[in-house]
Amino acid sequence: MRVAVVFVLAVSGLLSGCPRPPGSGGGSSGGGGGGGGSASASVSVSASVSFPDPPANTAVVVDATADPAHAALAACAKGDVNAQLQIVSDFKDSCHEMIICGGLTASFSGSLFMILVNAALRRSGGEPALVYQGNGVYQAGDVMTLTMHLGADTSFGKTGDIIPFDVMDLGTYFKSARIQASASFSLGGRGETSYSMAFDQVGPGVELLGVARDAQPPVKLDFQAMANALGSRVQAAQNISVKDEKGGSHIEYRLTGPPAPIGNLFGHAPQQMRLASVDARRAETSQTITVTEWAMQYQPGSSGTLDGSITFEVRGGAFPYRVKFVYPHRKEPDVSLSCL
């Protein structure tokens, strides 16, 4: 996966801003370890996307729970069928957290690349959506954490080890850095970007940028090379813990995602949402949910959708039944029902 970071010249004042992914910013420490900077360019960040990113599925949602005749359950339905199906709607609503948390992870990857860009332009970022907790862990409220892992061997750890620094702090890479960025292009489509740095000493995580730990100043680096190194050497592992009380149902589940290169996430790679545990029940109807199949992933990019399926059984109420959610590259699933 090659991450393309593009400097765009501000010509005749036509480009007035520095576009950022939603929620991206200068990092949880505001780039406090860096020094002054100057630049002659506005900046946009994009990726050479090598992962499929089709538009969201616009087909009409097919939801068997909305059928007033409940034809799919005709052979087994008893009592107040709508009350027996409420737990399904509550579980479906709770699954929307995968969209929110997946979007936060995608935004985090963009923020990581933007800390160097913001430093070059002497811009401060906004409030981070994920807050650094120490020892490589970032947290969003009480629902999600991201843990940073090494994607390559370094002097401070081996591949797969937790990164013990705040990767969103410019001081992790350079101390007292003076940064200058420039860009040029030709009508023939060829361009050149440079990102030169002068610094008093390296930070503890400078190897994440592809710079040797014992590098001596001054150092000149191409920003593209730095972005590629950062995108492969920093990997994010996701942990989502949802605890909802919805419509009288208690829905609690935990999802995990294996470490994935930040560059891939920035390039719209799917995020695996693996089920670690689930506790879903409804006291009013004495029902419980047992998940029998879970194969889900979040697809970032322009639409932010879910792909995959969830199959579960509902037992303990007036009658047992099976439910299947199918997410066909869409935020909402198609829902089918069958008797057990």
C-alpha positions as CSV (number, residue, x, y, z in Angstrom):
1,M,0.0,0.0,0.0
2,R,1.5,3.3,-1.1
3,V,0.2,6.4,0.7
4,A,0.3,9.5,-1.5
5,V,0.5,12.8,0.3
6,V,0.2,15.7,-2.1
7,F,1.3,19.3,-1.5
8,V,-0.8,21.8,-3.5
9,L,0.5,25.3,-4.2
10,A,-1.8,28.2,-3.2
11,V,-1.9,30.0,-6.5
12,S,-3.4,33.6,-6.5
13,G,-5.1,32.9,-3.2
14,L,-7.5,30.4,-4.8
15,L,-6.7,27.7,-2.2
16,S,-7.4,29.2,1.1
17,G,-7.6,26.2,3.4
18,C,-6.0,23.0,4.5
19,P,-8.5,20.2,4.1
20,R,-8.5,17.7,6.9
21,P,-10.4,14.4,7.4
22,P,-13.3,14.8,9.8
23,G,-12.0,14.7,13.4
24,S,-8.3,15.0,12.3
25,G,-6.0,17.3,14.0
26,G,-2.5,18.0,15.3
27,G,-2.6,15.1,17.8
28,S,-3.4,14.6,21.4
29,S,-0.5,16.7,22.5
30,G,-0.9,19.4,19.8
31,G,2.5,18.7,18.4
32,G,4.1,20.1,21.6
33,G,7.5,18.7,20.9
34,G,8.0,20.6,17.7
35,G,9.3,24.0,17.1
36,G,8.8,26.7,14.5
37,G,8.0,26.1,10.8
38,S,7.4,27.9,7.6
39,A,5.8,26.9,4.4
40,S,4.9,28.1,0.9
41,A,2.1,25.7,0.2
42,S,-1.4,24.8,1.3
43,V,-1.7,21.1,1.8
44,S,-4.2,18.4,1.0
45,V,-3.9,14.7,1.9
46,S,-5.0,11.9,-0.3
47,A,-4.2,8.3,-0.8
48,S,-3.4,6.1,-3.8
49,V,-6.3,3.8,-3.1
50,S,-5.6,0.1,-4.0
51,F,-8.6,-1.2,-2.0
52,P,-12.1,-1.3,-3.6
53,D,-14.2,1.6,-2.5
54,P,-17.5,1.2,-4.3
55,P,-20.4,3.6,-3.4
56,A,-22.9,2.6,-0.8
57,N,-25.6,0.2,-1.9
58,T,-28.7,2.1,-2.6
59,A,-31.1,-0.9,-2.9
60,V,-34.2,-0.7,-0.7
61,V,-33.7,-2.4,2.7
62,V,-35.6,-5.7,3.0
63,D,-36.6,-6.2,6.7
64,A,-38.8,-9.1,7.6
65,T,-39.5,-7.6,11.0
66,A,-41.5,-4.9,9.3
67,D,-43.9,-7.4,7.7
68,P,-47.2,-6.9,9.7
69,A,-48.3,-10.4,8.7
70,H,-45.0,-11.9,10.0
71,A,-45.2,-14.5,7.2
72,A,-41.7,-15.7,7.8
73,L,-42.7,-16.9,11.3
74,A,-46.1,-18.3,10.5
75,A,-45.2,-21.8,11.5
76,C,-44.1,-20.9,15.0
77,A,-45.3,-17.4,16.0
78,K,-47.3,-17.1,19.2
79,G,-48.6,-14.3,21.3
80,D,-47.6,-10.7,20.7
81,V,-45.2,-11.1,17.9
82,N,-44.1,-7.5,17.7
83,A,-43.1,-7.7,21.4
84,Q,-41.1,-10.9,20.6
85,L,-39.3,-9.1,17.8
86,Q,-38.4,-5.9,19.7
87,I,-35.0,-7.4,20.8
88,V,-34.1,-7.8,17.1
89,S,-34.6,-4.1,16.4
90,D,-32.7,-3.2,19.6
91,F,-29.7,-5.3,18.6
92,K,-29.8,-3.9,15.1
93,D,-29.7,-0.3,16.4
94,S,-26.8,-1.2,18.7
95,C,-24.8,-2.6,15.8
96,H,-24.6,0.9,14.3
97,E,-21.8,1.5,16.8
98,M,-19.6,-0.3,14.2
99,I,-20.1,2.6,11.8
100,I,-19.2,5.2,14.4
101,C,-16.1,3.4,15.7
102,G,-14.9,2.5,12.2
103,G,-15.2,6.1,11.2
104,L,-13.1,7.2,14.2
105,T,-10.4,4.7,13.3
106,A,-10.2,6.0,9.7
107,S,-10.1,9.6,10.9
108,F,-7.3,8.7,13.3
109,S,-5.1,7.4,10.5
110,G,-5.6,10.7,8.6
111,S,-4.8,12.7,11.8
112,L,-1.5,10.9,12.2
113,F,-0.3,12.0,8.7
114,M,-1.6,15.5,9.3
115,I,0.5,16.2,12.4
116,L,3.6,16.8,10.3
117,V,1.7,18.8,7.7
118,N,0.2,21.0,10.4
119,A,3.6,21.6,11.9
120,A,5.0,22.6,8.6
121,L,2.2,25.2,8.1
122,R,2.3,26.3,11.7
123,R,-1.3,25.3,12.2
124,S,-2.7,23.7,15.3
125,G,-5.2,20.8,15.1
126,G,-8.6,20.6,16.7
127,E,-9.5,18.5,19.7
128,P,-8.6,14.9,19.1
129,A,-11.4,12.4,19.1
130,L,-9.2,9.8,20.7
131,V,-7.1,10.7,23.8
132,Y,-3.8,9.2,24.6
133,Q,-3.8,7.1,27.7
134,G,-0.2,6.0,27.7
135,N,1.6,2.8,26.6
136,G,0.4,3.1,23.0
137,V,-3.3,3.2,23.9
138,Y,-5.8,5.9,22.6
139,Q,-9.4,6.0,23.9
140,A,-12.7,7.4,22.6
141,G,-15.2,7.8,25.4
142,D,-15.9,4.5,27.1
143,V,-16.6,2.6,23.9
144,M,-13.4,2.2,21.9
145,T,-9.6,2.0,22.2
146,L,-6.9,1.9,19.6
147,T,-3.5,0.4,20.5
148,M,-0.5,1.2,18.4
149,H,1.9,-1.7,17.4
150,L,5.1,-1.8,15.5
151,G,5.0,-2.9,11.9
152,A,8.8,-3.3,11.7
153,D,11.8,-3.9,14.0
154,T,13.3,-0.9,15.7
155,S,15.8,-0.1,18.4
156,F,13.0,0.2,20.9
157,G,11.0,-2.9,19.9
158,K,10.2,-5.8,17.6
159,T,7.5,-6.2,15.0
160,G,4.2,-6.5,16.8
161,D,5.3,-4.9,20.1
162,I,3.3,-2.0,21.5
163,I,4.7,1.5,20.6
164,P,5.4,3.1,24.0
165,F,5.1,6.7,22.7
166,D,2.4,9.1,21.7
167,V,2.5,8.8,17.9
168,M,0.4,12.0,17.7
169,D,3.0,14.1,19.4
170,L,5.6,15.7,17.1
171,G,8.1,15.5,19.9
172,T,8.0,11.7,19.5
173,Y,9.9,12.2,16.2
174,F,12.0,15.4,16.7
175,K,13.0,17.8,19.4
176,S,13.1,21.5,18.7
177,A,12.4,20.9,15.1
178,R,12.5,23.7,12.5
179,I,10.5,22.5,9.5
180,Q,10.1,23.9,6.0
181,A,7.9,22.6,3.3
182,S,7.8,23.5,-0.4
183,A,6.3,22.2,-3.6
184,S,6.5,22.7,-7.3
185,F,4.8,21.3,-10.4
186,S,4.8,21.6,-14.2
187,L,2.1,21.7,-16.8
188,G,3.4,18.3,-18.0
189,G,2.1,16.7,-14.8
190,R,5.4,16.3,-13.1
191,G,5.9,17.7,-9.6
192,E,8.4,17.7,-6.8
193,T,7.8,17.9,-3.1
194,S,10.3,18.4,-0.4
195,Y,10.1,18.5,3.4
196,S,13.3,19.6,5.0
197,M,13.9,19.5,8.7
198,A,16.6,20.9,10.9
199,F,16.6,19.7,14.5
200,D,18.7,19.7,17.7
201,Q,18.1,16.0,18.5
202,V,15.9,13.2,17.4
203,G,12.9,12.0,19.4
204,P,12.5,8.5,20.8
205,G,10.2,7.4,17.9
206,V,12.1,8.9,14.9
207,E,12.6,5.4,13.4
208,L,8.8,5.4,12.7
209,L,9.6,7.9,10.0
210,G,12.3,5.8,8.4
211,V,15.1,7.8,10.1
212,A,18.0,6.1,11.8
213,R,18.0,6.4,15.6
214,D,21.5,7.8,15.5
215,A,20.9,10.2,12.6
216,Q,22.8,13.5,12.9
217,P,21.4,16.9,12.0
218,P,20.7,18.3,9.6
219,V,18.4,15.8,7.9
220,K,16.5,16.2,4.7
221,L,13.6,13.9,4.0
222,D,11.1,13.6,1.2
223,F,7.6,13.8,2.8
224,Q,6.3,11.0,0.7
225,A,9.1,8.7,2.0
226,M,8.2,9.7,5.5
227,A,4.5,9.1,5.0
228,N,5.2,5.6,3.5
229,A,7.4,4.7,6.4
230,L,4.9,5.9,9.0
231,G,2.1,4.2,7.2
232,S,3.8,0.8,7.4
233,R,5.6,1.0,10.7
234,V,2.6,2.1,12.8
235,Q,-0.2,-0.4,13.1
236,A,-3.5,0.1,14.9
237,A,-5.4,-2.6,16.7
238,Q,-9.1,-1.8,17.5
239,N,-11.1,-2.8,20.6
240,I,-14.8,-1.8,20.8
241,S,-16.9,-2.4,23.9
242,V,-20.6,-1.6,23.6
243,K,-23.0,-1.6,26.5
244,D,-26.5,-0.4,25.5
245,E,-29.9,-0.3,27.1
246,K,-32.2,0.0,24.2
247,G,-36.0,-0.3,24.1
248,G,-35.9,-2.4,27.3
249,S,-33.2,-4.7,26.0
250,H,-29.7,-5.1,27.4
251,I,-27.1,-5.3,24.6
252,E,-23.5,-5.7,25.4
253,Y,-20.7,-6.9,23.1
254,R,-17.0,-6.6,22.4
255,L,-15.3,-6.5,19.1
256,T,-11.6,-6.6,18.2
257,G,-9.6,-5.9,15.1
258,P,-6.1,-7.2,14.4
259,P,-3.2,-4.7,14.0
260,A,-3.6,-3.0,10.6
261,P,-1.0,-0.6,9.0
262,I,-2.1,3.0,9.3
263,G,-1.3,3.5,5.7
264,N,-3.8,0.8,4.7
265,L,-6.5,2.3,6.9
266,F,-5.8,5.7,5.3
267,G,-6.1,4.0,1.9
268,H,-9.6,2.8,2.7
269,A,-8.7,-0.8,3.6
270,P,-11.6,-2.7,5.3
271,Q,-11.5,-2.8,9.1
272,Q,-12.2,-6.3,10.5
273,M,-14.8,-6.3,13.3
274,R,-14.3,-9.6,15.1
275,L,-16.8,-10.7,17.8
276,A,-15.1,-11.5,21.1
277,S,-18.1,-11.7,23.3
278,V,-21.8,-10.9,23.4
279,D,-24.5,-10.6,26.1
280,A,-27.9,-9.6,24.7
281,R,-31.2,-10.2,26.5
282,R,-34.6,-8.7,27.2
283,A,-36.0,-9.1,30.7
284,E,-39.6,-8.3,29.8
285,T,-39.9,-11.3,27.5
286,S,-37.2,-13.5,29.1
287,Q,-35.4,-13.6,25.8
288,T,-31.7,-14.1,25.1
289,I,-29.6,-13.8,21.9
290,T,-27.0,-16.4,20.9
291,V,-24.8,-15.4,18.0
292,T,-24.0,-18.4,15.7
293,E,-22.2,-16.5,12.9
294,W,-20.4,-13.2,12.8
295,A,-18.5,-12.0,9.7
296,M,-18.3,-8.2,9.7
297,Q,-16.1,-5.5,8.4
298,Y,-16.3,-1.7,8.2
299,Q,-15.5,-0.2,4.8
300,P,-14.3,3.4,5.2
301,G,-13.8,5.8,2.3
302,S,-16.4,8.1,0.8
303,S,-19.5,6.3,2.2
304,G,-18.6,4.5,5.5
305,T,-20.5,1.2,5.2
306,L,-20.7,-2.3,6.6
307,D,-20.1,-5.5,4.7
308,G,-20.9,-9.0,6.0
309,S,-23.5,-10.9,8.0
310,I,-24.6,-11.8,11.5
311,T,-26.7,-14.8,12.3
312,F,-28.2,-15.3,15.8
313,E,-30.9,-17.3,17.6
314,V,-33.5,-15.8,19.9
315,R,-34.7,-18.1,22.7
316,G,-36.6,-18.0,25.9
317,G,-39.6,-16.0,24.8
318,A,-43.0,-17.2,23.5
319,F,-41.3,-19.0,20.6
320,P,-37.7,-19.5,19.4
321,Y,-36.6,-18.1,16.0
322,R,-33.5,-17.4,13.9
323,V,-32.4,-14.0,12.6
324,K,-29.9,-13.1,9.9
325,F,-28.6,-9.6,9.2
326,V,-26.9,-9.1,5.8
327,Y,-25.0,-5.9,5.3
328,P,-24.5,-5.5,1.5
329,H,-22.1,-2.5,1.6
330,R,-24.7,-0.4,3.4
331,K,-25.2,1.1,6.9
332,E,-28.5,-0.8,7.4
333,P,-28.9,-4.6,7.0
334,D,-31.4,-6.7,5.2
335,V,-33.2,-8.8,7.9
336,S,-34.5,-12.3,7.5
337,L,-36.4,-14.5,10.0
338,S,-37.0,-18.2,10.3
339,C,-38.5,-20.6,12.8
340,L,-36.2,-22.9,14.8
